[in-house]
């Protein structure tokens, strides 16, 4: 079992960068597949990026490829999302999610643990 807490959200201008961080508490964090999802007002929660428990495989939504990077530090129990070249369309609440074992999934029901979310707003 693991508890997740996101941080790093805020207001940024289009073209700027922001780094989100997810801090996890739990003895088995290193065995969890981790991912970031986002939800814009009036829309369904959608997959953004995922990383395997070893950290050797990463997956991205087409809309963020080349702009976002997911990485993790199992020694510090953290997973981060570096967001560059931000666009107004990236505005959403971003959630950290985890699941025990398995590969990286892109659906919300494939993850068992969720953070409370952090707001990212990109202005034009």
Backbone as XML, in Angstrom:
<?xml version="1.0"?>
<chain id="A" units="angstrom">
  <residue number="1" name="UNK">
    <atom name="N" x="0.839" y="-1.177" z="0.000"/>
    <atom name="CA" x="0.000" y="0.000" z="0.000"/>
    <atom name="C" x="0.883" y="1.239" z="0.000"/>
  </residue>
  <residue number="2" name="UNK">
    <atom name="N" x="0.364" y="2.292" z="-0.609"/>
    <atom name="CA" x="1.144" y="3.508" z="-0.747"/>
    <atom name="C" x="0.210" y="4.720" z="-0.756"/>
  </residue>
  <residue number="3" name="UNK">
    <atom name="N" x="0.681" y="5.819" z="-0.196"/>
    <atom name="CA" x="-0.040" y="7.085" z="-0.224"/>
    <atom name="C" x="0.724" y="8.053" z="-1.109"/>
  </residue>
  <residue number="4" name="UNK">
    <atom name="N" x="0.004" y="8.794" z="-1.944"/>
    <atom name="CA" x="0.609" y="9.683" z="-2.920"/>
    <atom name="C" x="0.180" y="11.122" z="-2.694"/>
  </residue>
  <residue number="5" name="UNK">
    <atom name="N" x="1.139" y="12.046" z="-2.787"/>
    <atom name="CA" x="0.866" y="13.464" z="-2.630"/>
    <atom name="C" x="1.586" y="14.233" z="-3.728"/>
  </residue>
  <residue number="6" name="UNK">
    <atom name="N" x="0.813" y="14.956" z="-4.557"/>
    <atom name="CA" x="1.397" y="15.744" z="-5.638"/>
    <atom name="C" x="1.740" y="17.153" z="-5.177"/>
  </residue>
  <residue number="7" name="UNK">
    <atom name="N" x="2.700" y="17.760" z="-5.875"/>
    <atom name="CA" x="3.054" y="19.147" z="-5.637"/>
    <atom name="C" x="3.681" y="19.713" z="-6.897"/>
  </residue>
  <residue number="8" name="UNK">
    <atom name="N" x="3.810" y="21.033" z="-6.963"/>
    <atom name="CA" x="4.483" y="21.675" z="-8.076"/>
    <atom name="C" x="3.576" y="22.344" z="-9.083"/>
  </residue>
  <residue number="9" name="UNK">
    <atom name="N" x="2.271" y="22.210" z="-8.920"/>
    <atom name="CA" x="1.353" y="22.851" z="-9.838"/>
    <atom name="C" x="1.349" y="24.357" z="-9.652"/>
  </residue>
  <residue number="10" name="UNK">
    <atom name="N" x="0.770" y="25.051" z="-10.620"/>
    <atom name="CA" x="0.702" y="26.499" z="-10.546"/>
    <atom name="C" x="0.337" y="27.116" z="-11.867"/>
  </residue>
  <residue number="11" name="UNK">
    <atom name="N" x="0.553" y="28.417" z="-11.969"/>
    <atom name="CA" x="0.249" y="29.183" z="-13.172"/>
    <atom name="C" x="1.528" y="29.455" z="-13.944"/>
  </residue>
  <residue number="12" name="UNK">
    <atom name="N" x="1.498" y="29.182" z="-15.241"/>
    <atom name="CA" x="2.667" y="29.390" z="-16.089"/>
    <atom name="C" x="2.218" y="29.892" z="-17.455"/>
  </residue>
  <residue number="13" name="UNK">
    <atom name="N" x="3.056" y="30.685" z="-18.099"/>
    <atom name="CA" x="2.743" y="31.191" z="-19.432"/>
    <atom name="C" x="2.999" y="30.131" z="-20.494"/>
  </residue>
  <residue number="14" name="UNK">
    <atom name="N" x="2.270" y="30.219" z="-21.593"/>
    <atom name="CA" x="2.484" y="29.307" z="-22.710"/>
    <atom name="C" x="3.941" y="29.349" z="-23.152"/>
  </residue>
  <residue number="15" name="UNK">
    <atom name="N" x="4.496" y="28.168" z="-23.414"/>
    <atom name="CA" x="5.890" y="28.060" z="-23.791"/>
    <atom name="C" x="6.819" y="27.844" z="-22.614"/>
  </residue>
  <residue number="16" name="UNK">
    <atom name="N" x="6.303" y="27.997" z="-21.422"/>
    <atom name="CA" x="7.102" y="27.837" z="-20.229"/>
    <atom name="C" x="7.192" y="26.395" z="-19.775"/>
  </residue>
  <residue number="17" name="UNK">
    <atom name="N" x="7.837" y="26.202" z="-18.631"/>
    <atom name="CA" x="8.057" y="24.871" z="-18.089"/>
    <atom name="C" x="7.592" y="24.779" z="-16.648"/>
  </residue>
  <residue number="18" name="UNK">
    <atom name="N" x="7.286" y="23.568" z="-16.243"/>
    <atom name="CA" x="6.855" y="23.305" z="-14.885"/>
    <atom name="C" x="7.203" y="21.868" z="-14.549"/>
  </residue>
  <residue number="19" name="UNK">
    <atom name="N" x="7.575" y="21.622" z="-13.312"/>
    <atom name="CA" x="7.869" y="20.259" z="-12.880"/>
    <atom name="C" x="6.942" y="19.869" z="-11.747"/>
  </residue>
  <residue number="20" name="UNK">
    <atom name="N" x="6.223" y="18.785" z="-11.958"/>
    <atom name="CA" x="5.361" y="18.232" z="-10.932"/>
    <atom name="C" x="6.082" y="17.111" z="-10.209"/>
  </residue>
  <residue number="21" name="UNK">
    <atom name="N" x="5.806" y="16.975" z="-8.933"/>
    <atom name="CA" x="6.423" y="15.926" z="-8.148"/>
    <atom name="C" x="5.360" y="15.167" z="-7.368"/>
  </residue>
  <residue number="22" name="UNK">
    <atom name="N" x="5.572" y="13.890" z="-7.210"/>
    <atom name="CA" x="4.677" y="13.035" z="-6.447"/>
    <atom name="C" x="5.503" y="12.311" z="-5.401"/>
  </residue>
  <residue number="23" name="UNK">
    <atom name="N" x="5.190" y="12.564" z="-4.153"/>
    <atom name="CA" x="5.881" y="11.915" z="-3.051"/>
    <atom name="C" x="5.046" y="10.752" z="-2.541"/>
  </residue>
  <residue number="24" name="UNK">
    <atom name="N" x="5.681" y="9.610" z="-2.391"/>
    <atom name="CA" x="4.988" y="8.409" z="-1.974"/>
    <atom name="C" x="5.490" y="7.927" z="-0.626"/>
  </residue>
  <residue number="25" name="UNK">
    <atom name="N" x="4.575" y="7.423" z="0.156"/>
    <atom name="CA" x="4.927" y="6.782" z="1.422"/>
    <atom name="C" x="4.510" y="5.322" z="1.328"/>
  </residue>
  <residue number="26" name="UNK">
    <atom name="N" x="5.434" y="4.451" z="1.624"/>
    <atom name="CA" x="5.157" y="3.036" z="1.529"/>
    <atom name="C" x="6.434" y="2.251" z="1.297"/>
  </residue>
  <residue number="27" name="UNK">
    <atom name="N" x="6.521" y="1.122" z="1.910"/>
    <atom name="CA" x="7.747" y="0.338" z="1.839"/>
    <atom name="C" x="7.969" y="-0.313" z="0.483"/>
  </residue>
  <residue number="28" name="UNK">
    <atom name="N" x="6.900" y="-0.463" z="-0.309"/>
    <atom name="CA" x="7.005" y="-1.157" z="-1.585"/>
    <atom name="C" x="6.853" y="-0.242" z="-2.791"/>
  </residue>
  <residue number="29" name="UNK">
    <atom name="N" x="7.148" y="1.052" z="-2.632"/>
    <atom name="CA" x="7.002" y="1.999" z="-3.725"/>
    <atom name="C" x="7.754" y="1.566" z="-4.979"/>
  </residue>
  <residue number="30" name="UNK">
    <atom name="N" x="8.941" y="1.023" z="-4.799"/>
    <atom name="CA" x="9.773" y="0.659" z="-5.940"/>
    <atom name="C" x="9.169" y="-0.435" z="-6.803"/>
  </residue>
  <residue number="31" name="UNK">
    <atom name="N" x="8.157" y="-1.128" z="-6.313"/>
    <atom name="CA" x="7.510" y="-2.187" z="-7.080"/>
    <atom name="C" x="6.268" y="-1.703" z="-7.817"/>
  </residue>
  <residue number="32" name="UNK">
    <atom name="N" x="5.939" y="-0.430" z="-7.693"/>
    <atom name="CA" x="4.735" y="0.118" z="-8.297"/>
    <atom name="C" x="5.005" y="0.747" z="-9.661"/>
  </residue>
  <residue number="33" name="UNK">
    <atom name="N" x="4.125" y="0.426" z="-10.597"/>
    <atom name="CA" x="4.084" y="1.162" z="-11.843"/>
    <atom name="C" x="3.427" y="2.509" z="-11.546"/>
  </residue>
  <residue number="34" name="UNK">
    <atom name="N" x="4.011" y="3.586" z="-12.032"/>
    <atom name="CA" x="3.507" y="4.917" z="-11.735"/>
    <atom name="C" x="3.095" y="5.645" z="-13.011"/>
  </residue>
  <residue number="35" name="UNK">
    <atom name="N" x="2.156" y="6.556" z="-12.862"/>
    <atom name="CA" x="1.668" y="7.302" z="-14.016"/>
    <atom name="C" x="1.135" y="8.660" z="-13.600"/>
  </residue>
  <residue number="36" name="UNK">
    <atom name="N" x="1.021" y="9.524" z="-14.576"/>
    <atom name="CA" x="0.361" y="10.815" z="-14.408"/>
    <atom name="C" x="-0.866" y="10.871" z="-15.310"/>
  </residue>
  <residue number="37" name="UNK">
    <atom name="N" x="-1.970" y="11.327" z="-14.752"/>
    <atom name="CA" x="-3.199" y="11.564" z="-15.487"/>
    <atom name="C" x="-3.569" y="13.027" z="-15.317"/>
  </residue>
  <residue number="38" name="UNK">
    <atom name="N" x="-4.460" y="13.514" z="-16.161"/>
    <atom name="CA" x="-4.946" y="14.879" z="-16.006"/>
    <atom name="C" x="-6.423" y="14.951" z="-16.359"/>
  </residue>
  <residue number="39" name="UNK">
    <atom name="N" x="-7.091" y="15.924" z="-15.772"/>
    <atom name="CA" x="-8.511" y="16.104" z="-16.009"/>
    <atom name="C" x="-8.827" y="17.585" z="-16.135"/>
  </residue>
  <residue number="40" name="UNK">
    <atom name="N" x="-9.282" y="17.970" z="-17.310"/>
    <atom name="CA" x="-9.699" y="19.337" z="-17.561"/>
    <atom name="C" x="-11.173" y="19.477" z="-17.197"/>
  </residue>
  <residue number="41" name="UNK">
    <atom name="N" x="-11.629" y="20.689" z="-16.905"/>
    <atom name="CA" x="-13.036" y="20.890" z="-16.544"/>
    <atom name="C" x="-13.989" y="20.335" z="-17.598"/>
  </residue>
  <residue number="42" name="UNK">
    <atom name="N" x="-14.945" y="19.537" z="-17.162"/>
    <atom name="CA" x="-15.930" y="18.977" z="-18.066"/>
    <atom name="C" x="-15.456" y="17.810" z="-18.903"/>
  </residue>
  <residue number="43" name="UNK">
    <atom name="N" x="-14.234" y="17.349" z="-18.688"/>
    <atom name="CA" x="-13.694" y="16.244" z="-19.464"/>
    <atom name="C" x="-13.333" y="15.063" z="-18.578"/>
  </residue>
  <residue number="44" name="UNK">
    <atom name="N" x="-13.158" y="13.910" z="-19.205"/>
    <atom name="CA" x="-12.774" y="12.711" z="-18.482"/>
    <atom name="C" x="-11.295" y="12.749" z="-18.132"/>
  </residue>
  <residue number="45" name="UNK">
    <atom name="N" x="-10.951" y="12.058" z="-17.063"/>
    <atom name="CA" x="-9.558" y="11.948" z="-16.672"/>
    <atom name="C" x="-8.802" y="11.144" z="-17.731"/>
  </residue>
  <residue number="46" name="UNK">
    <atom name="N" x="-7.661" y="11.665" z="-18.189"/>
    <atom name="CA" x="-6.927" y="11.061" z="-19.292"/>
    <atom name="C" x="-5.470" y="10.790" z="-18.946"/>
  </residue>
  <residue number="47" name="UNK">
    <atom name="N" x="-4.939" y="9.747" z="-19.530"/>
    <atom name="CA" x="-3.548" y="9.361" z="-19.336"/>
    <atom name="C" x="-2.605" y="10.386" z="-19.935"/>
  </residue>
  <residue number="48" name="UNK">
    <atom name="N" x="-1.521" y="10.672" z="-19.227"/>
    <atom name="CA" x="-0.502" y="11.600" z="-19.700"/>
    <atom name="C" x="0.831" y="10.885" z="-19.916"/>
  </residue>
  <residue number="49" name="UNK">
    <atom name="N" x="1.323" y="10.216" z="-18.888"/>
    <atom name="CA" x="2.612" y="9.539" z="-18.965"/>
    <atom name="C" x="2.691" y="8.449" z="-17.914"/>
  </residue>
  <residue number="50" name="UNK">
    <atom name="N" x="3.471" y="7.409" z="-18.200"/>
    <atom name="CA" x="3.640" y="6.320" z="-17.258"/>
    <atom name="C" x="5.062" y="5.809" z="-17.269"/>
  </residue>
  <residue number="51" name="UNK">
    <atom name="N" x="5.446" y="5.155" z="-16.177"/>
    <atom name="CA" x="6.793" y="4.617" z="-16.050"/>
    <atom name="C" x="6.736" y="3.292" z="-15.310"/>
  </residue>
  <residue number="52" name="UNK">
    <atom name="N" x="7.488" y="2.315" z="-15.801"/>
    <atom name="CA" x="7.505" y="0.996" z="-15.185"/>
    <atom name="C" x="8.177" y="1.044" z="-13.821"/>
  </residue>
  <residue number="53" name="UNK">
    <atom name="N" x="7.997" y="-0.005" z="-13.052"/>
    <atom name="CA" x="8.546" y="0.002" z="-11.688"/>
    <atom name="C" x="10.062" y="0.031" z="-11.667"/>
  </residue>
  <residue number="54" name="UNK">
    <atom name="N" x="10.689" y="-0.500" z="-12.703"/>
    <atom name="CA" x="12.149" y="-0.439" z="-12.806"/>
    <atom name="C" x="12.620" y="0.925" z="-13.298"/>
  </residue>
  <residue number="55" name="UNK">
    <atom name="N" x="11.719" y="1.666" z="-13.922"/>
    <atom name="CA" x="12.069" y="2.960" z="-14.469"/>
    <atom name="C" x="12.725" y="2.886" z="-15.835"/>
  </residue>
  <residue number="56" name="UNK">
    <atom name="N" x="12.742" y="1.716" z="-16.438"/>
    <atom name="CA" x="13.410" y="1.541" z="-17.727"/>
    <atom name="C" x="12.490" y="1.731" z="-18.920"/>
  </residue>
  <residue number="57" name="UNK">
    <atom name="N" x="11.193" y="1.739" z="-18.687"/>
    <atom name="CA" x="10.231" y="1.926" z="-19.771"/>
    <atom name="C" x="9.309" y="3.088" z="-19.446"/>
  </residue>
  <residue number="58" name="UNK">
    <atom name="N" x="9.110" y="3.952" z="-20.412"/>
    <atom name="CA" x="8.209" y="5.088" z="-20.248"/>
    <atom name="C" x="7.226" y="5.147" z="-21.406"/>
  </residue>
  <residue number="59" name="UNK">
    <atom name="N" x="6.053" y="5.725" z="-21.131"/>
    <atom name="CA" x="4.993" y="5.811" z="-22.131"/>
    <atom name="C" x="4.327" y="7.171" z="-22.021"/>
  </residue>
  <residue number="60" name="UNK">
    <atom name="N" x="3.966" y="7.741" z="-23.169"/>
    <atom name="CA" x="3.394" y="9.071" z="-23.207"/>
    <atom name="C" x="2.179" y="9.141" z="-24.114"/>
  </residue>
  <residue number="61" name="UNK">
    <atom name="N" x="1.245" y="9.988" z="-23.730"/>
    <atom name="CA" x="0.145" y="10.303" z="-24.624"/>
    <atom name="C" x="0.699" y="11.058" z="-25.822"/>
  </residue>
  <residue number="62" name="UNK">
    <atom name="N" x="0.082" y="10.869" z="-26.980"/>
    <atom name="CA" x="0.567" y="11.527" z="-28.188"/>
    <atom name="C" x="0.622" y="13.045" z="-28.035"/>
  </residue>
  <residue number="63" name="UNK">
    <atom name="N" x="-0.291" y="13.592" z="-27.280"/>
    <atom name="CA" x="-0.381" y="15.035" z="-27.138"/>
    <atom name="C" x="0.786" y="15.660" z="-26.376"/>
  </residue>
  <residue number="64" name="UNK">
    <atom name="N" x="1.556" y="14.836" z="-25.646"/>
    <atom name="CA" x="2.650" y="15.387" z="-24.846"/>
    <atom name="C" x="4.018" y="14.850" z="-25.243"/>
  </residue>
  <residue number="65" name="UNK">
    <atom name="N" x="4.081" y="13.945" z="-26.195"/>
    <atom name="CA" x="5.361" y="13.382" z="-26.625"/>
    <atom name="C" x="6.299" y="14.484" z="-27.108"/>
  </residue>
  <residue number="66" name="UNK">
    <atom name="N" x="7.538" y="14.409" z="-26.650"/>
    <atom name="CA" x="8.523" y="15.404" z="-27.029"/>
    <atom name="C" x="8.514" y="16.635" z="-26.157"/>
  </residue>
  <residue number="67" name="UNK">
    <atom name="N" x="7.492" y="16.781" z="-25.314"/>
    <atom name="CA" x="7.391" y="17.946" z="-24.445"/>
    <atom name="C" x="7.477" y="17.577" z="-22.961"/>
  </residue>
  <residue number="68" name="UNK">
    <atom name="N" x="6.903" y="16.446" z="-22.595"/>
    <atom name="CA" x="6.887" y="16.005" z="-21.202"/>
    <atom name="C" x="7.831" y="14.829" z="-20.998"/>
  </residue>
  <residue number="69" name="UNK">
    <atom name="N" x="8.392" y="14.733" z="-19.805"/>
    <atom name="CA" x="9.256" y="13.620" z="-19.440"/>
    <atom name="C" x="8.893" y="13.133" z="-18.045"/>
  </residue>
  <residue number="70" name="UNK">
    <atom name="N" x="8.680" y="11.837" z="-17.913"/>
    <atom name="CA" x="8.405" y="11.247" z="-16.612"/>
    <atom name="C" x="9.654" y="10.515" z="-16.131"/>
  </residue>
  <residue number="71" name="UNK">
    <atom name="N" x="9.938" y="10.630" z="-14.854"/>
    <atom name="CA" x="11.070" y="9.924" z="-14.286"/>
    <atom name="C" x="10.802" y="9.657" z="-12.817"/>
  </residue>
  <residue number="72" name="UNK">
    <atom name="N" x="11.559" y="8.736" z="-12.252"/>
    <atom name="CA" x="11.352" y="8.379" z="-10.850"/>
    <atom name="C" x="12.672" y="8.171" z="-10.140"/>
  </residue>
  <residue number="73" name="UNK">
    <atom name="N" x="12.622" y="8.322" z="-8.834"/>
    <atom name="CA" x="13.770" y="8.085" z="-7.978"/>
    <atom name="C" x="13.268" y="7.206" z="-6.845"/>
  </residue>
  <residue number="74" name="UNK">
    <atom name="N" x="13.447" y="5.914" z="-6.990"/>
    <atom name="CA" x="12.918" y="4.983" z="-6.005"/>
    <atom name="C" x="13.583" y="5.128" z="-4.635"/>
  </residue>
  <residue number="75" name="UNK">
    <atom name="N" x="14.823" y="5.569" z="-4.625"/>
    <atom name="CA" x="15.523" y="5.768" z="-3.360"/>
    <atom name="C" x="14.877" y="6.878" z="-2.539"/>
  </residue>
  <residue number="76" name="UNK">
    <atom name="N" x="14.261" y="7.856" z="-3.225"/>
    <atom name="CA" x="13.605" y="8.971" z="-2.549"/>
    <atom name="C" x="12.083" y="8.853" z="-2.560"/>
  </residue>
  <residue number="77" name="UNK">
    <atom name="N" x="11.573" y="7.770" z="-3.113"/>
    <atom name="CA" x="10.131" y="7.539" z="-3.184"/>
    <atom name="C" x="9.397" y="8.679" z="-3.898"/>
  </residue>
  <residue number="78" name="UNK">
    <atom name="N" x="9.919" y="9.073" z="-5.044"/>
    <atom name="CA" x="9.294" y="10.146" z="-5.796"/>
    <atom name="C" x="9.187" y="9.804" z="-7.278"/>
  </residue>
  <residue number="79" name="UNK">
    <atom name="N" x="8.189" y="10.383" z="-7.911"/>
    <atom name="CA" x="8.050" y="10.326" z="-9.357"/>
    <atom name="C" x="7.711" y="11.737" z="-9.808"/>
  </residue>
  <residue number="80" name="UNK">
    <atom name="N" x="8.309" y="12.170" z="-10.901"/>
    <atom name="CA" x="8.133" y="13.541" z="-11.352"/>
    <atom name="C" x="7.714" y="13.597" z="-12.808"/>
  </residue>
  <residue number="81" name="UNK">
    <atom name="N" x="7.145" y="14.729" z="-13.175"/>
    <atom name="CA" x="6.756" y="14.993" z="-14.558"/>
    <atom name="C" x="7.308" y="16.354" z="-14.937"/>
  </residue>
  <residue number="82" name="UNK">
    <atom name="N" x="8.306" y="16.359" z="-15.815"/>
    <atom name="CA" x="8.865" y="17.597" z="-16.328"/>
    <atom name="C" x="8.070" y="18.004" z="-17.551"/>
  </residue>
  <residue number="83" name="UNK">
    <atom name="N" x="7.474" y="19.181" z="-17.515"/>
    <atom name="CA" x="6.626" y="19.660" z="-18.587"/>
    <atom name="C" x="7.264" y="20.887" z="-19.226"/>
  </residue>
  <residue number="84" name="UNK">
    <atom name="N" x="7.591" y="20.764" z="-20.496"/>
    <atom name="CA" x="8.189" y="21.858" z="-21.253"/>
    <atom name="C" x="7.267" y="22.275" z="-22.391"/>
  </residue>
  <residue number="85" name="UNK">
    <atom name="N" x="7.521" y="23.451" z="-22.935"/>
    <atom name="CA" x="6.729" y="23.972" z="-24.054"/>
    <atom name="C" x="5.237" y="23.855" z="-23.777"/>
  </residue>
  <residue number="86" name="UNK">
    <atom name="N" x="4.835" y="24.295" z="-22.620"/>
    <atom name="CA" x="3.445" y="24.157" z="-22.203"/>
    <atom name="C" x="2.497" y="24.958" z="-23.079"/>
  </residue>
  <residue number="87" name="UNK">
    <atom name="N" x="1.315" y="24.396" z="-23.266"/>
    <atom name="CA" x="0.266" y="25.003" z="-24.071"/>
    <atom name="C" x="-0.978" y="25.208" z="-23.223"/>
  </residue>
  <residue number="88" name="UNK">
    <atom name="N" x="-1.830" y="26.148" z="-23.602"/>
    <atom name="CA" x="-3.080" y="26.332" z="-22.848"/>
    <atom name="C" x="-3.902" y="25.045" z="-22.754"/>
  </residue>
  <residue number="89" name="UNK">
    <atom name="N" x="-3.815" y="24.183" z="-23.757"/>
    <atom name="CA" x="-4.533" y="22.923" z="-23.759"/>
    <atom name="C" x="-4.057" y="21.962" z="-22.667"/>
  </residue>
  <residue number="90" name="UNK">
    <atom name="N" x="-2.906" y="22.243" z="-22.071"/>
    <atom name="CA" x="-2.385" y="21.412" z="-20.988"/>
    <atom name="C" x="-3.026" y="21.748" z="-19.645"/>
  </residue>
  <residue number="91" name="UNK">
    <atom name="N" x="-3.809" y="22.801" z="-19.598"/>
    <atom name="CA" x="-4.459" y="23.208" z="-18.357"/>
    <atom name="C" x="-5.375" y="22.103" z="-17.847"/>
  </residue>
  <residue number="92" name="UNK">
    <atom name="N" x="-5.151" y="21.690" z="-16.612"/>
    <atom name="CA" x="-5.928" y="20.603" z="-16.022"/>
    <atom name="C" x="-5.463" y="20.368" z="-14.588"/>
  </residue>
  <residue number="93" name="UNK">
    <atom name="N" x="-6.208" y="19.541" z="-13.887"/>
    <atom name="CA" x="-5.739" y="19.021" z="-12.612"/>
    <atom name="C" x="-4.948" y="17.761" z="-12.917"/>
  </residue>
  <residue number="94" name="UNK">
    <atom name="N" x="-3.733" y="17.692" z="-12.423"/>
    <atom name="CA" x="-2.860" y="16.557" z="-12.684"/>
    <atom name="C" x="-2.813" y="15.637" z="-11.474"/>
  </residue>
  <residue number="95" name="UNK">
    <atom name="N" x="-2.950" y="14.339" z="-11.736"/>
    <atom name="CA" x="-2.990" y="13.340" z="-10.685"/>
    <atom name="C" x="-1.865" y="12.333" z="-10.830"/>
  </residue>
  <residue number="96" name="UNK">
    <atom name="N" x="-1.276" y="11.982" z="-9.726"/>
    <atom name="CA" x="-0.306" y="10.903" z="-9.659"/>
    <atom name="C" x="-1.050" y="9.618" z="-9.338"/>
  </residue>
  <residue number="97" name="UNK">
    <atom name="N" x="-0.709" y="8.533" z="-10.018"/>
    <atom name="CA" x="-1.385" y="7.263" z="-9.817"/>
    <atom name="C" x="-0.385" y="6.123" z="-9.776"/>
  </residue>
  <residue number="98" name="UNK">
    <atom name="N" x="-0.746" y="5.054" z="-9.065"/>
    <atom name="CA" x="0.130" y="3.902" z="-8.962"/>
    <atom name="C" x="-0.631" y="2.594" z="-8.952"/>
  </residue>
  <residue number="99" name="UNK">
    <atom name="N" x="0.051" y="1.541" z="-9.370"/>
    <atom name="CA" x="-0.496" y="0.192" z="-9.317"/>
    <atom name="C" x="0.639" y="-0.775" z="-9.020"/>
  </residue>
  <residue number="100" name="UNK">
    <atom name="N" x="0.313" y="-1.854" z="-8.312"/>
    <atom name="CA" x="1.316" y="-2.834" z="-7.946"/>
    <atom name="C" x="1.592" y="-3.765" z="-9.116"/>
  </residue>
  <residue number="101" name="UNK">
    <atom name="N" x="2.829" y="-3.807" z="-9.540"/>
    <atom name="CA" x="3.241" y="-4.711" z="-10.592"/>
    <atom name="C" x="2.598" y="-4.399" z="-11.922"/>
  </residue>
  <residue number="102" name="UNK">
    <atom name="N" x="2.716" y="-5.335" z="-12.841"/>
    <atom name="CA" x="2.139" y="-5.193" z="-14.150"/>
    <atom name="C" x="2.847" y="-4.145" z="-14.985"/>
  </residue>
  <residue number="103" name="UNK">
    <atom name="N" x="2.371" y="-3.985" z="-16.214"/>
    <atom name="CA" x="2.932" y="-2.981" z="-17.093"/>
    <atom name="C" x="2.222" y="-1.651" z="-16.936"/>
  </residue>
  <residue number="104" name="UNK">
    <atom name="N" x="2.651" y="-0.677" z="-17.707"/>
    <atom name="CA" x="2.045" y="0.645" z="-17.672"/>
    <atom name="C" x="0.698" y="0.599" z="-18.383"/>
  </residue>
  <residue number="105" name="UNK">
    <atom name="N" x="-0.345" y="1.023" z="-17.688"/>
    <atom name="CA" x="-1.663" y="1.082" z="-18.272"/>
    <atom name="C" x="-2.042" y="2.518" z="-18.578"/>
  </residue>
  <residue number="106" name="UNK">
    <atom name="N" x="-3.035" y="2.694" z="-19.431"/>
    <atom name="CA" x="-3.475" y="4.028" z="-19.822"/>
    <atom name="C" x="-4.893" y="4.342" z="-19.393"/>
  </residue>
  <residue number="107" name="UNK">
    <atom name="N" x="-5.529" y="3.440" z="-18.654"/>
    <atom name="CA" x="-6.888" y="3.638" z="-18.196"/>
    <atom name="C" x="-6.920" y="3.871" z="-16.692"/>
  </residue>
  <residue number="108" name="UNK">
    <atom name="N" x="-7.836" y="4.714" z="-16.245"/>
    <atom name="CA" x="-7.909" y="5.049" z="-14.830"/>
    <atom name="C" x="-8.210" y="3.839" z="-13.958"/>
  </residue>
  <residue number="109" name="UNK">
    <atom name="N" x="-9.023" y="2.906" z="-14.456"/>
    <atom name="CA" x="-9.394" y="1.758" z="-13.642"/>
    <atom name="C" x="-8.289" y="0.718" z="-13.526"/>
  </residue>
  <residue number="110" name="UNK">
    <atom name="N" x="-7.151" y="0.968" z="-14.134"/>
    <atom name="CA" x="-6.006" y="0.079" z="-14.013"/>
    <atom name="C" x="-5.100" y="0.473" z="-12.847"/>
  </residue>
  <residue number="111" name="UNK">
    <atom name="N" x="-5.434" y="1.567" z="-12.173"/>
    <atom name="CA" x="-4.624" y="2.062" z="-11.069"/>
    <atom name="C" x="-5.411" y="2.044" z="-9.764"/>
  </residue>
  <residue number="112" name="UNK">
    <atom name="N" x="-4.738" y="1.667" z="-8.710"/>
    <atom name="CA" x="-5.372" y="1.478" z="-7.414"/>
    <atom name="C" x="-5.174" y="2.642" z="-6.453"/>
  </residue>
  <residue number="113" name="UNK">
    <atom name="N" x="-4.101" y="3.397" z="-6.638"/>
    <atom name="CA" x="-3.769" y="4.473" z="-5.719"/>
    <atom name="C" x="-3.662" y="5.790" z="-6.451"/>
  </residue>
  <residue number="114" name="UNK">
    <atom name="N" x="-4.208" y="6.835" z="-5.834"/>
    <atom name="CA" x="-4.263" y="8.164" z="-6.443"/>
    <atom name="C" x="-3.922" y="9.255" z="-5.457"/>
  </residue>
  <residue number="115" name="UNK">
    <atom name="N" x="-3.265" y="10.295" z="-5.954"/>
    <atom name="CA" x="-3.042" y="11.483" z="-5.167"/>
    <atom name="C" x="-4.263" y="12.381" z="-5.227"/>
  </residue>
  <residue number="116" name="UNK">
    <atom name="N" x="-4.206" y="13.512" z="-4.536"/>
    <atom name="CA" x="-5.342" y="14.424" z="-4.477"/>
    <atom name="C" x="-5.426" y="15.359" z="-5.677"/>
  </residue>
  <residue number="117" name="UNK">
    <atom name="N" x="-4.370" y="15.444" z="-6.458"/>
    <atom name="CA" x="-4.346" y="16.286" z="-7.637"/>
    <atom name="C" x="-3.715" y="17.640" z="-7.379"/>
  </residue>
  <residue number="118" name="UNK">
    <atom name="N" x="-3.108" y="18.209" z="-8.424"/>
    <atom name="CA" x="-2.531" y="19.540" z="-8.344"/>
    <atom name="C" x="-2.883" y="20.299" z="-9.619"/>
  </residue>
  <residue number="119" name="UNK">
    <atom name="N" x="-3.293" y="21.547" z="-9.462"/>
    <atom name="CA" x="-3.775" y="22.344" z="-10.590"/>
    <atom name="C" x="-2.621" y="22.916" z="-11.400"/>
  </residue>
  <residue number="120" name="UNK">
    <atom name="N" x="-2.701" y="22.753" z="-12.714"/>
    <atom name="CA" x="-1.765" y="23.374" z="-13.647"/>
    <atom name="C" x="-2.574" y="24.256" z="-14.586"/>
  </residue>
  <residue number="121" name="UNK">
    <atom name="N" x="-2.225" y="25.527" z="-14.628"/>
    <atom name="CA" x="-2.915" y="26.467" z="-15.497"/>
    <atom name="C" x="-1.903" y="27.135" z="-16.414"/>
  </residue>
  <residue number="122" name="UNK">
    <atom name="N" x="-2.134" y="27.031" z="-17.714"/>
    <atom name="CA" x="-1.238" y="27.612" z="-18.710"/>
    <atom name="C" x="-1.974" y="28.757" z="-19.395"/>
  </residue>
  <residue number="123" name="UNK">
    <atom name="N" x="-1.440" y="29.944" z="-19.272"/>
    <atom name="CA" x="-2.055" y="31.120" z="-19.866"/>
    <atom name="C" x="-1.444" y="31.404" z="-21.227"/>
  </residue>
  <residue number="124" name="UNK">
    <atom name="N" x="-2.219" y="32.060" z="-22.081"/>
    <atom name="CA" x="-1.753" y="32.412" z="-23.413"/>
    <atom name="C" x="-1.252" y="33.831" z="-23.485"/>
  </residue>
</chain>
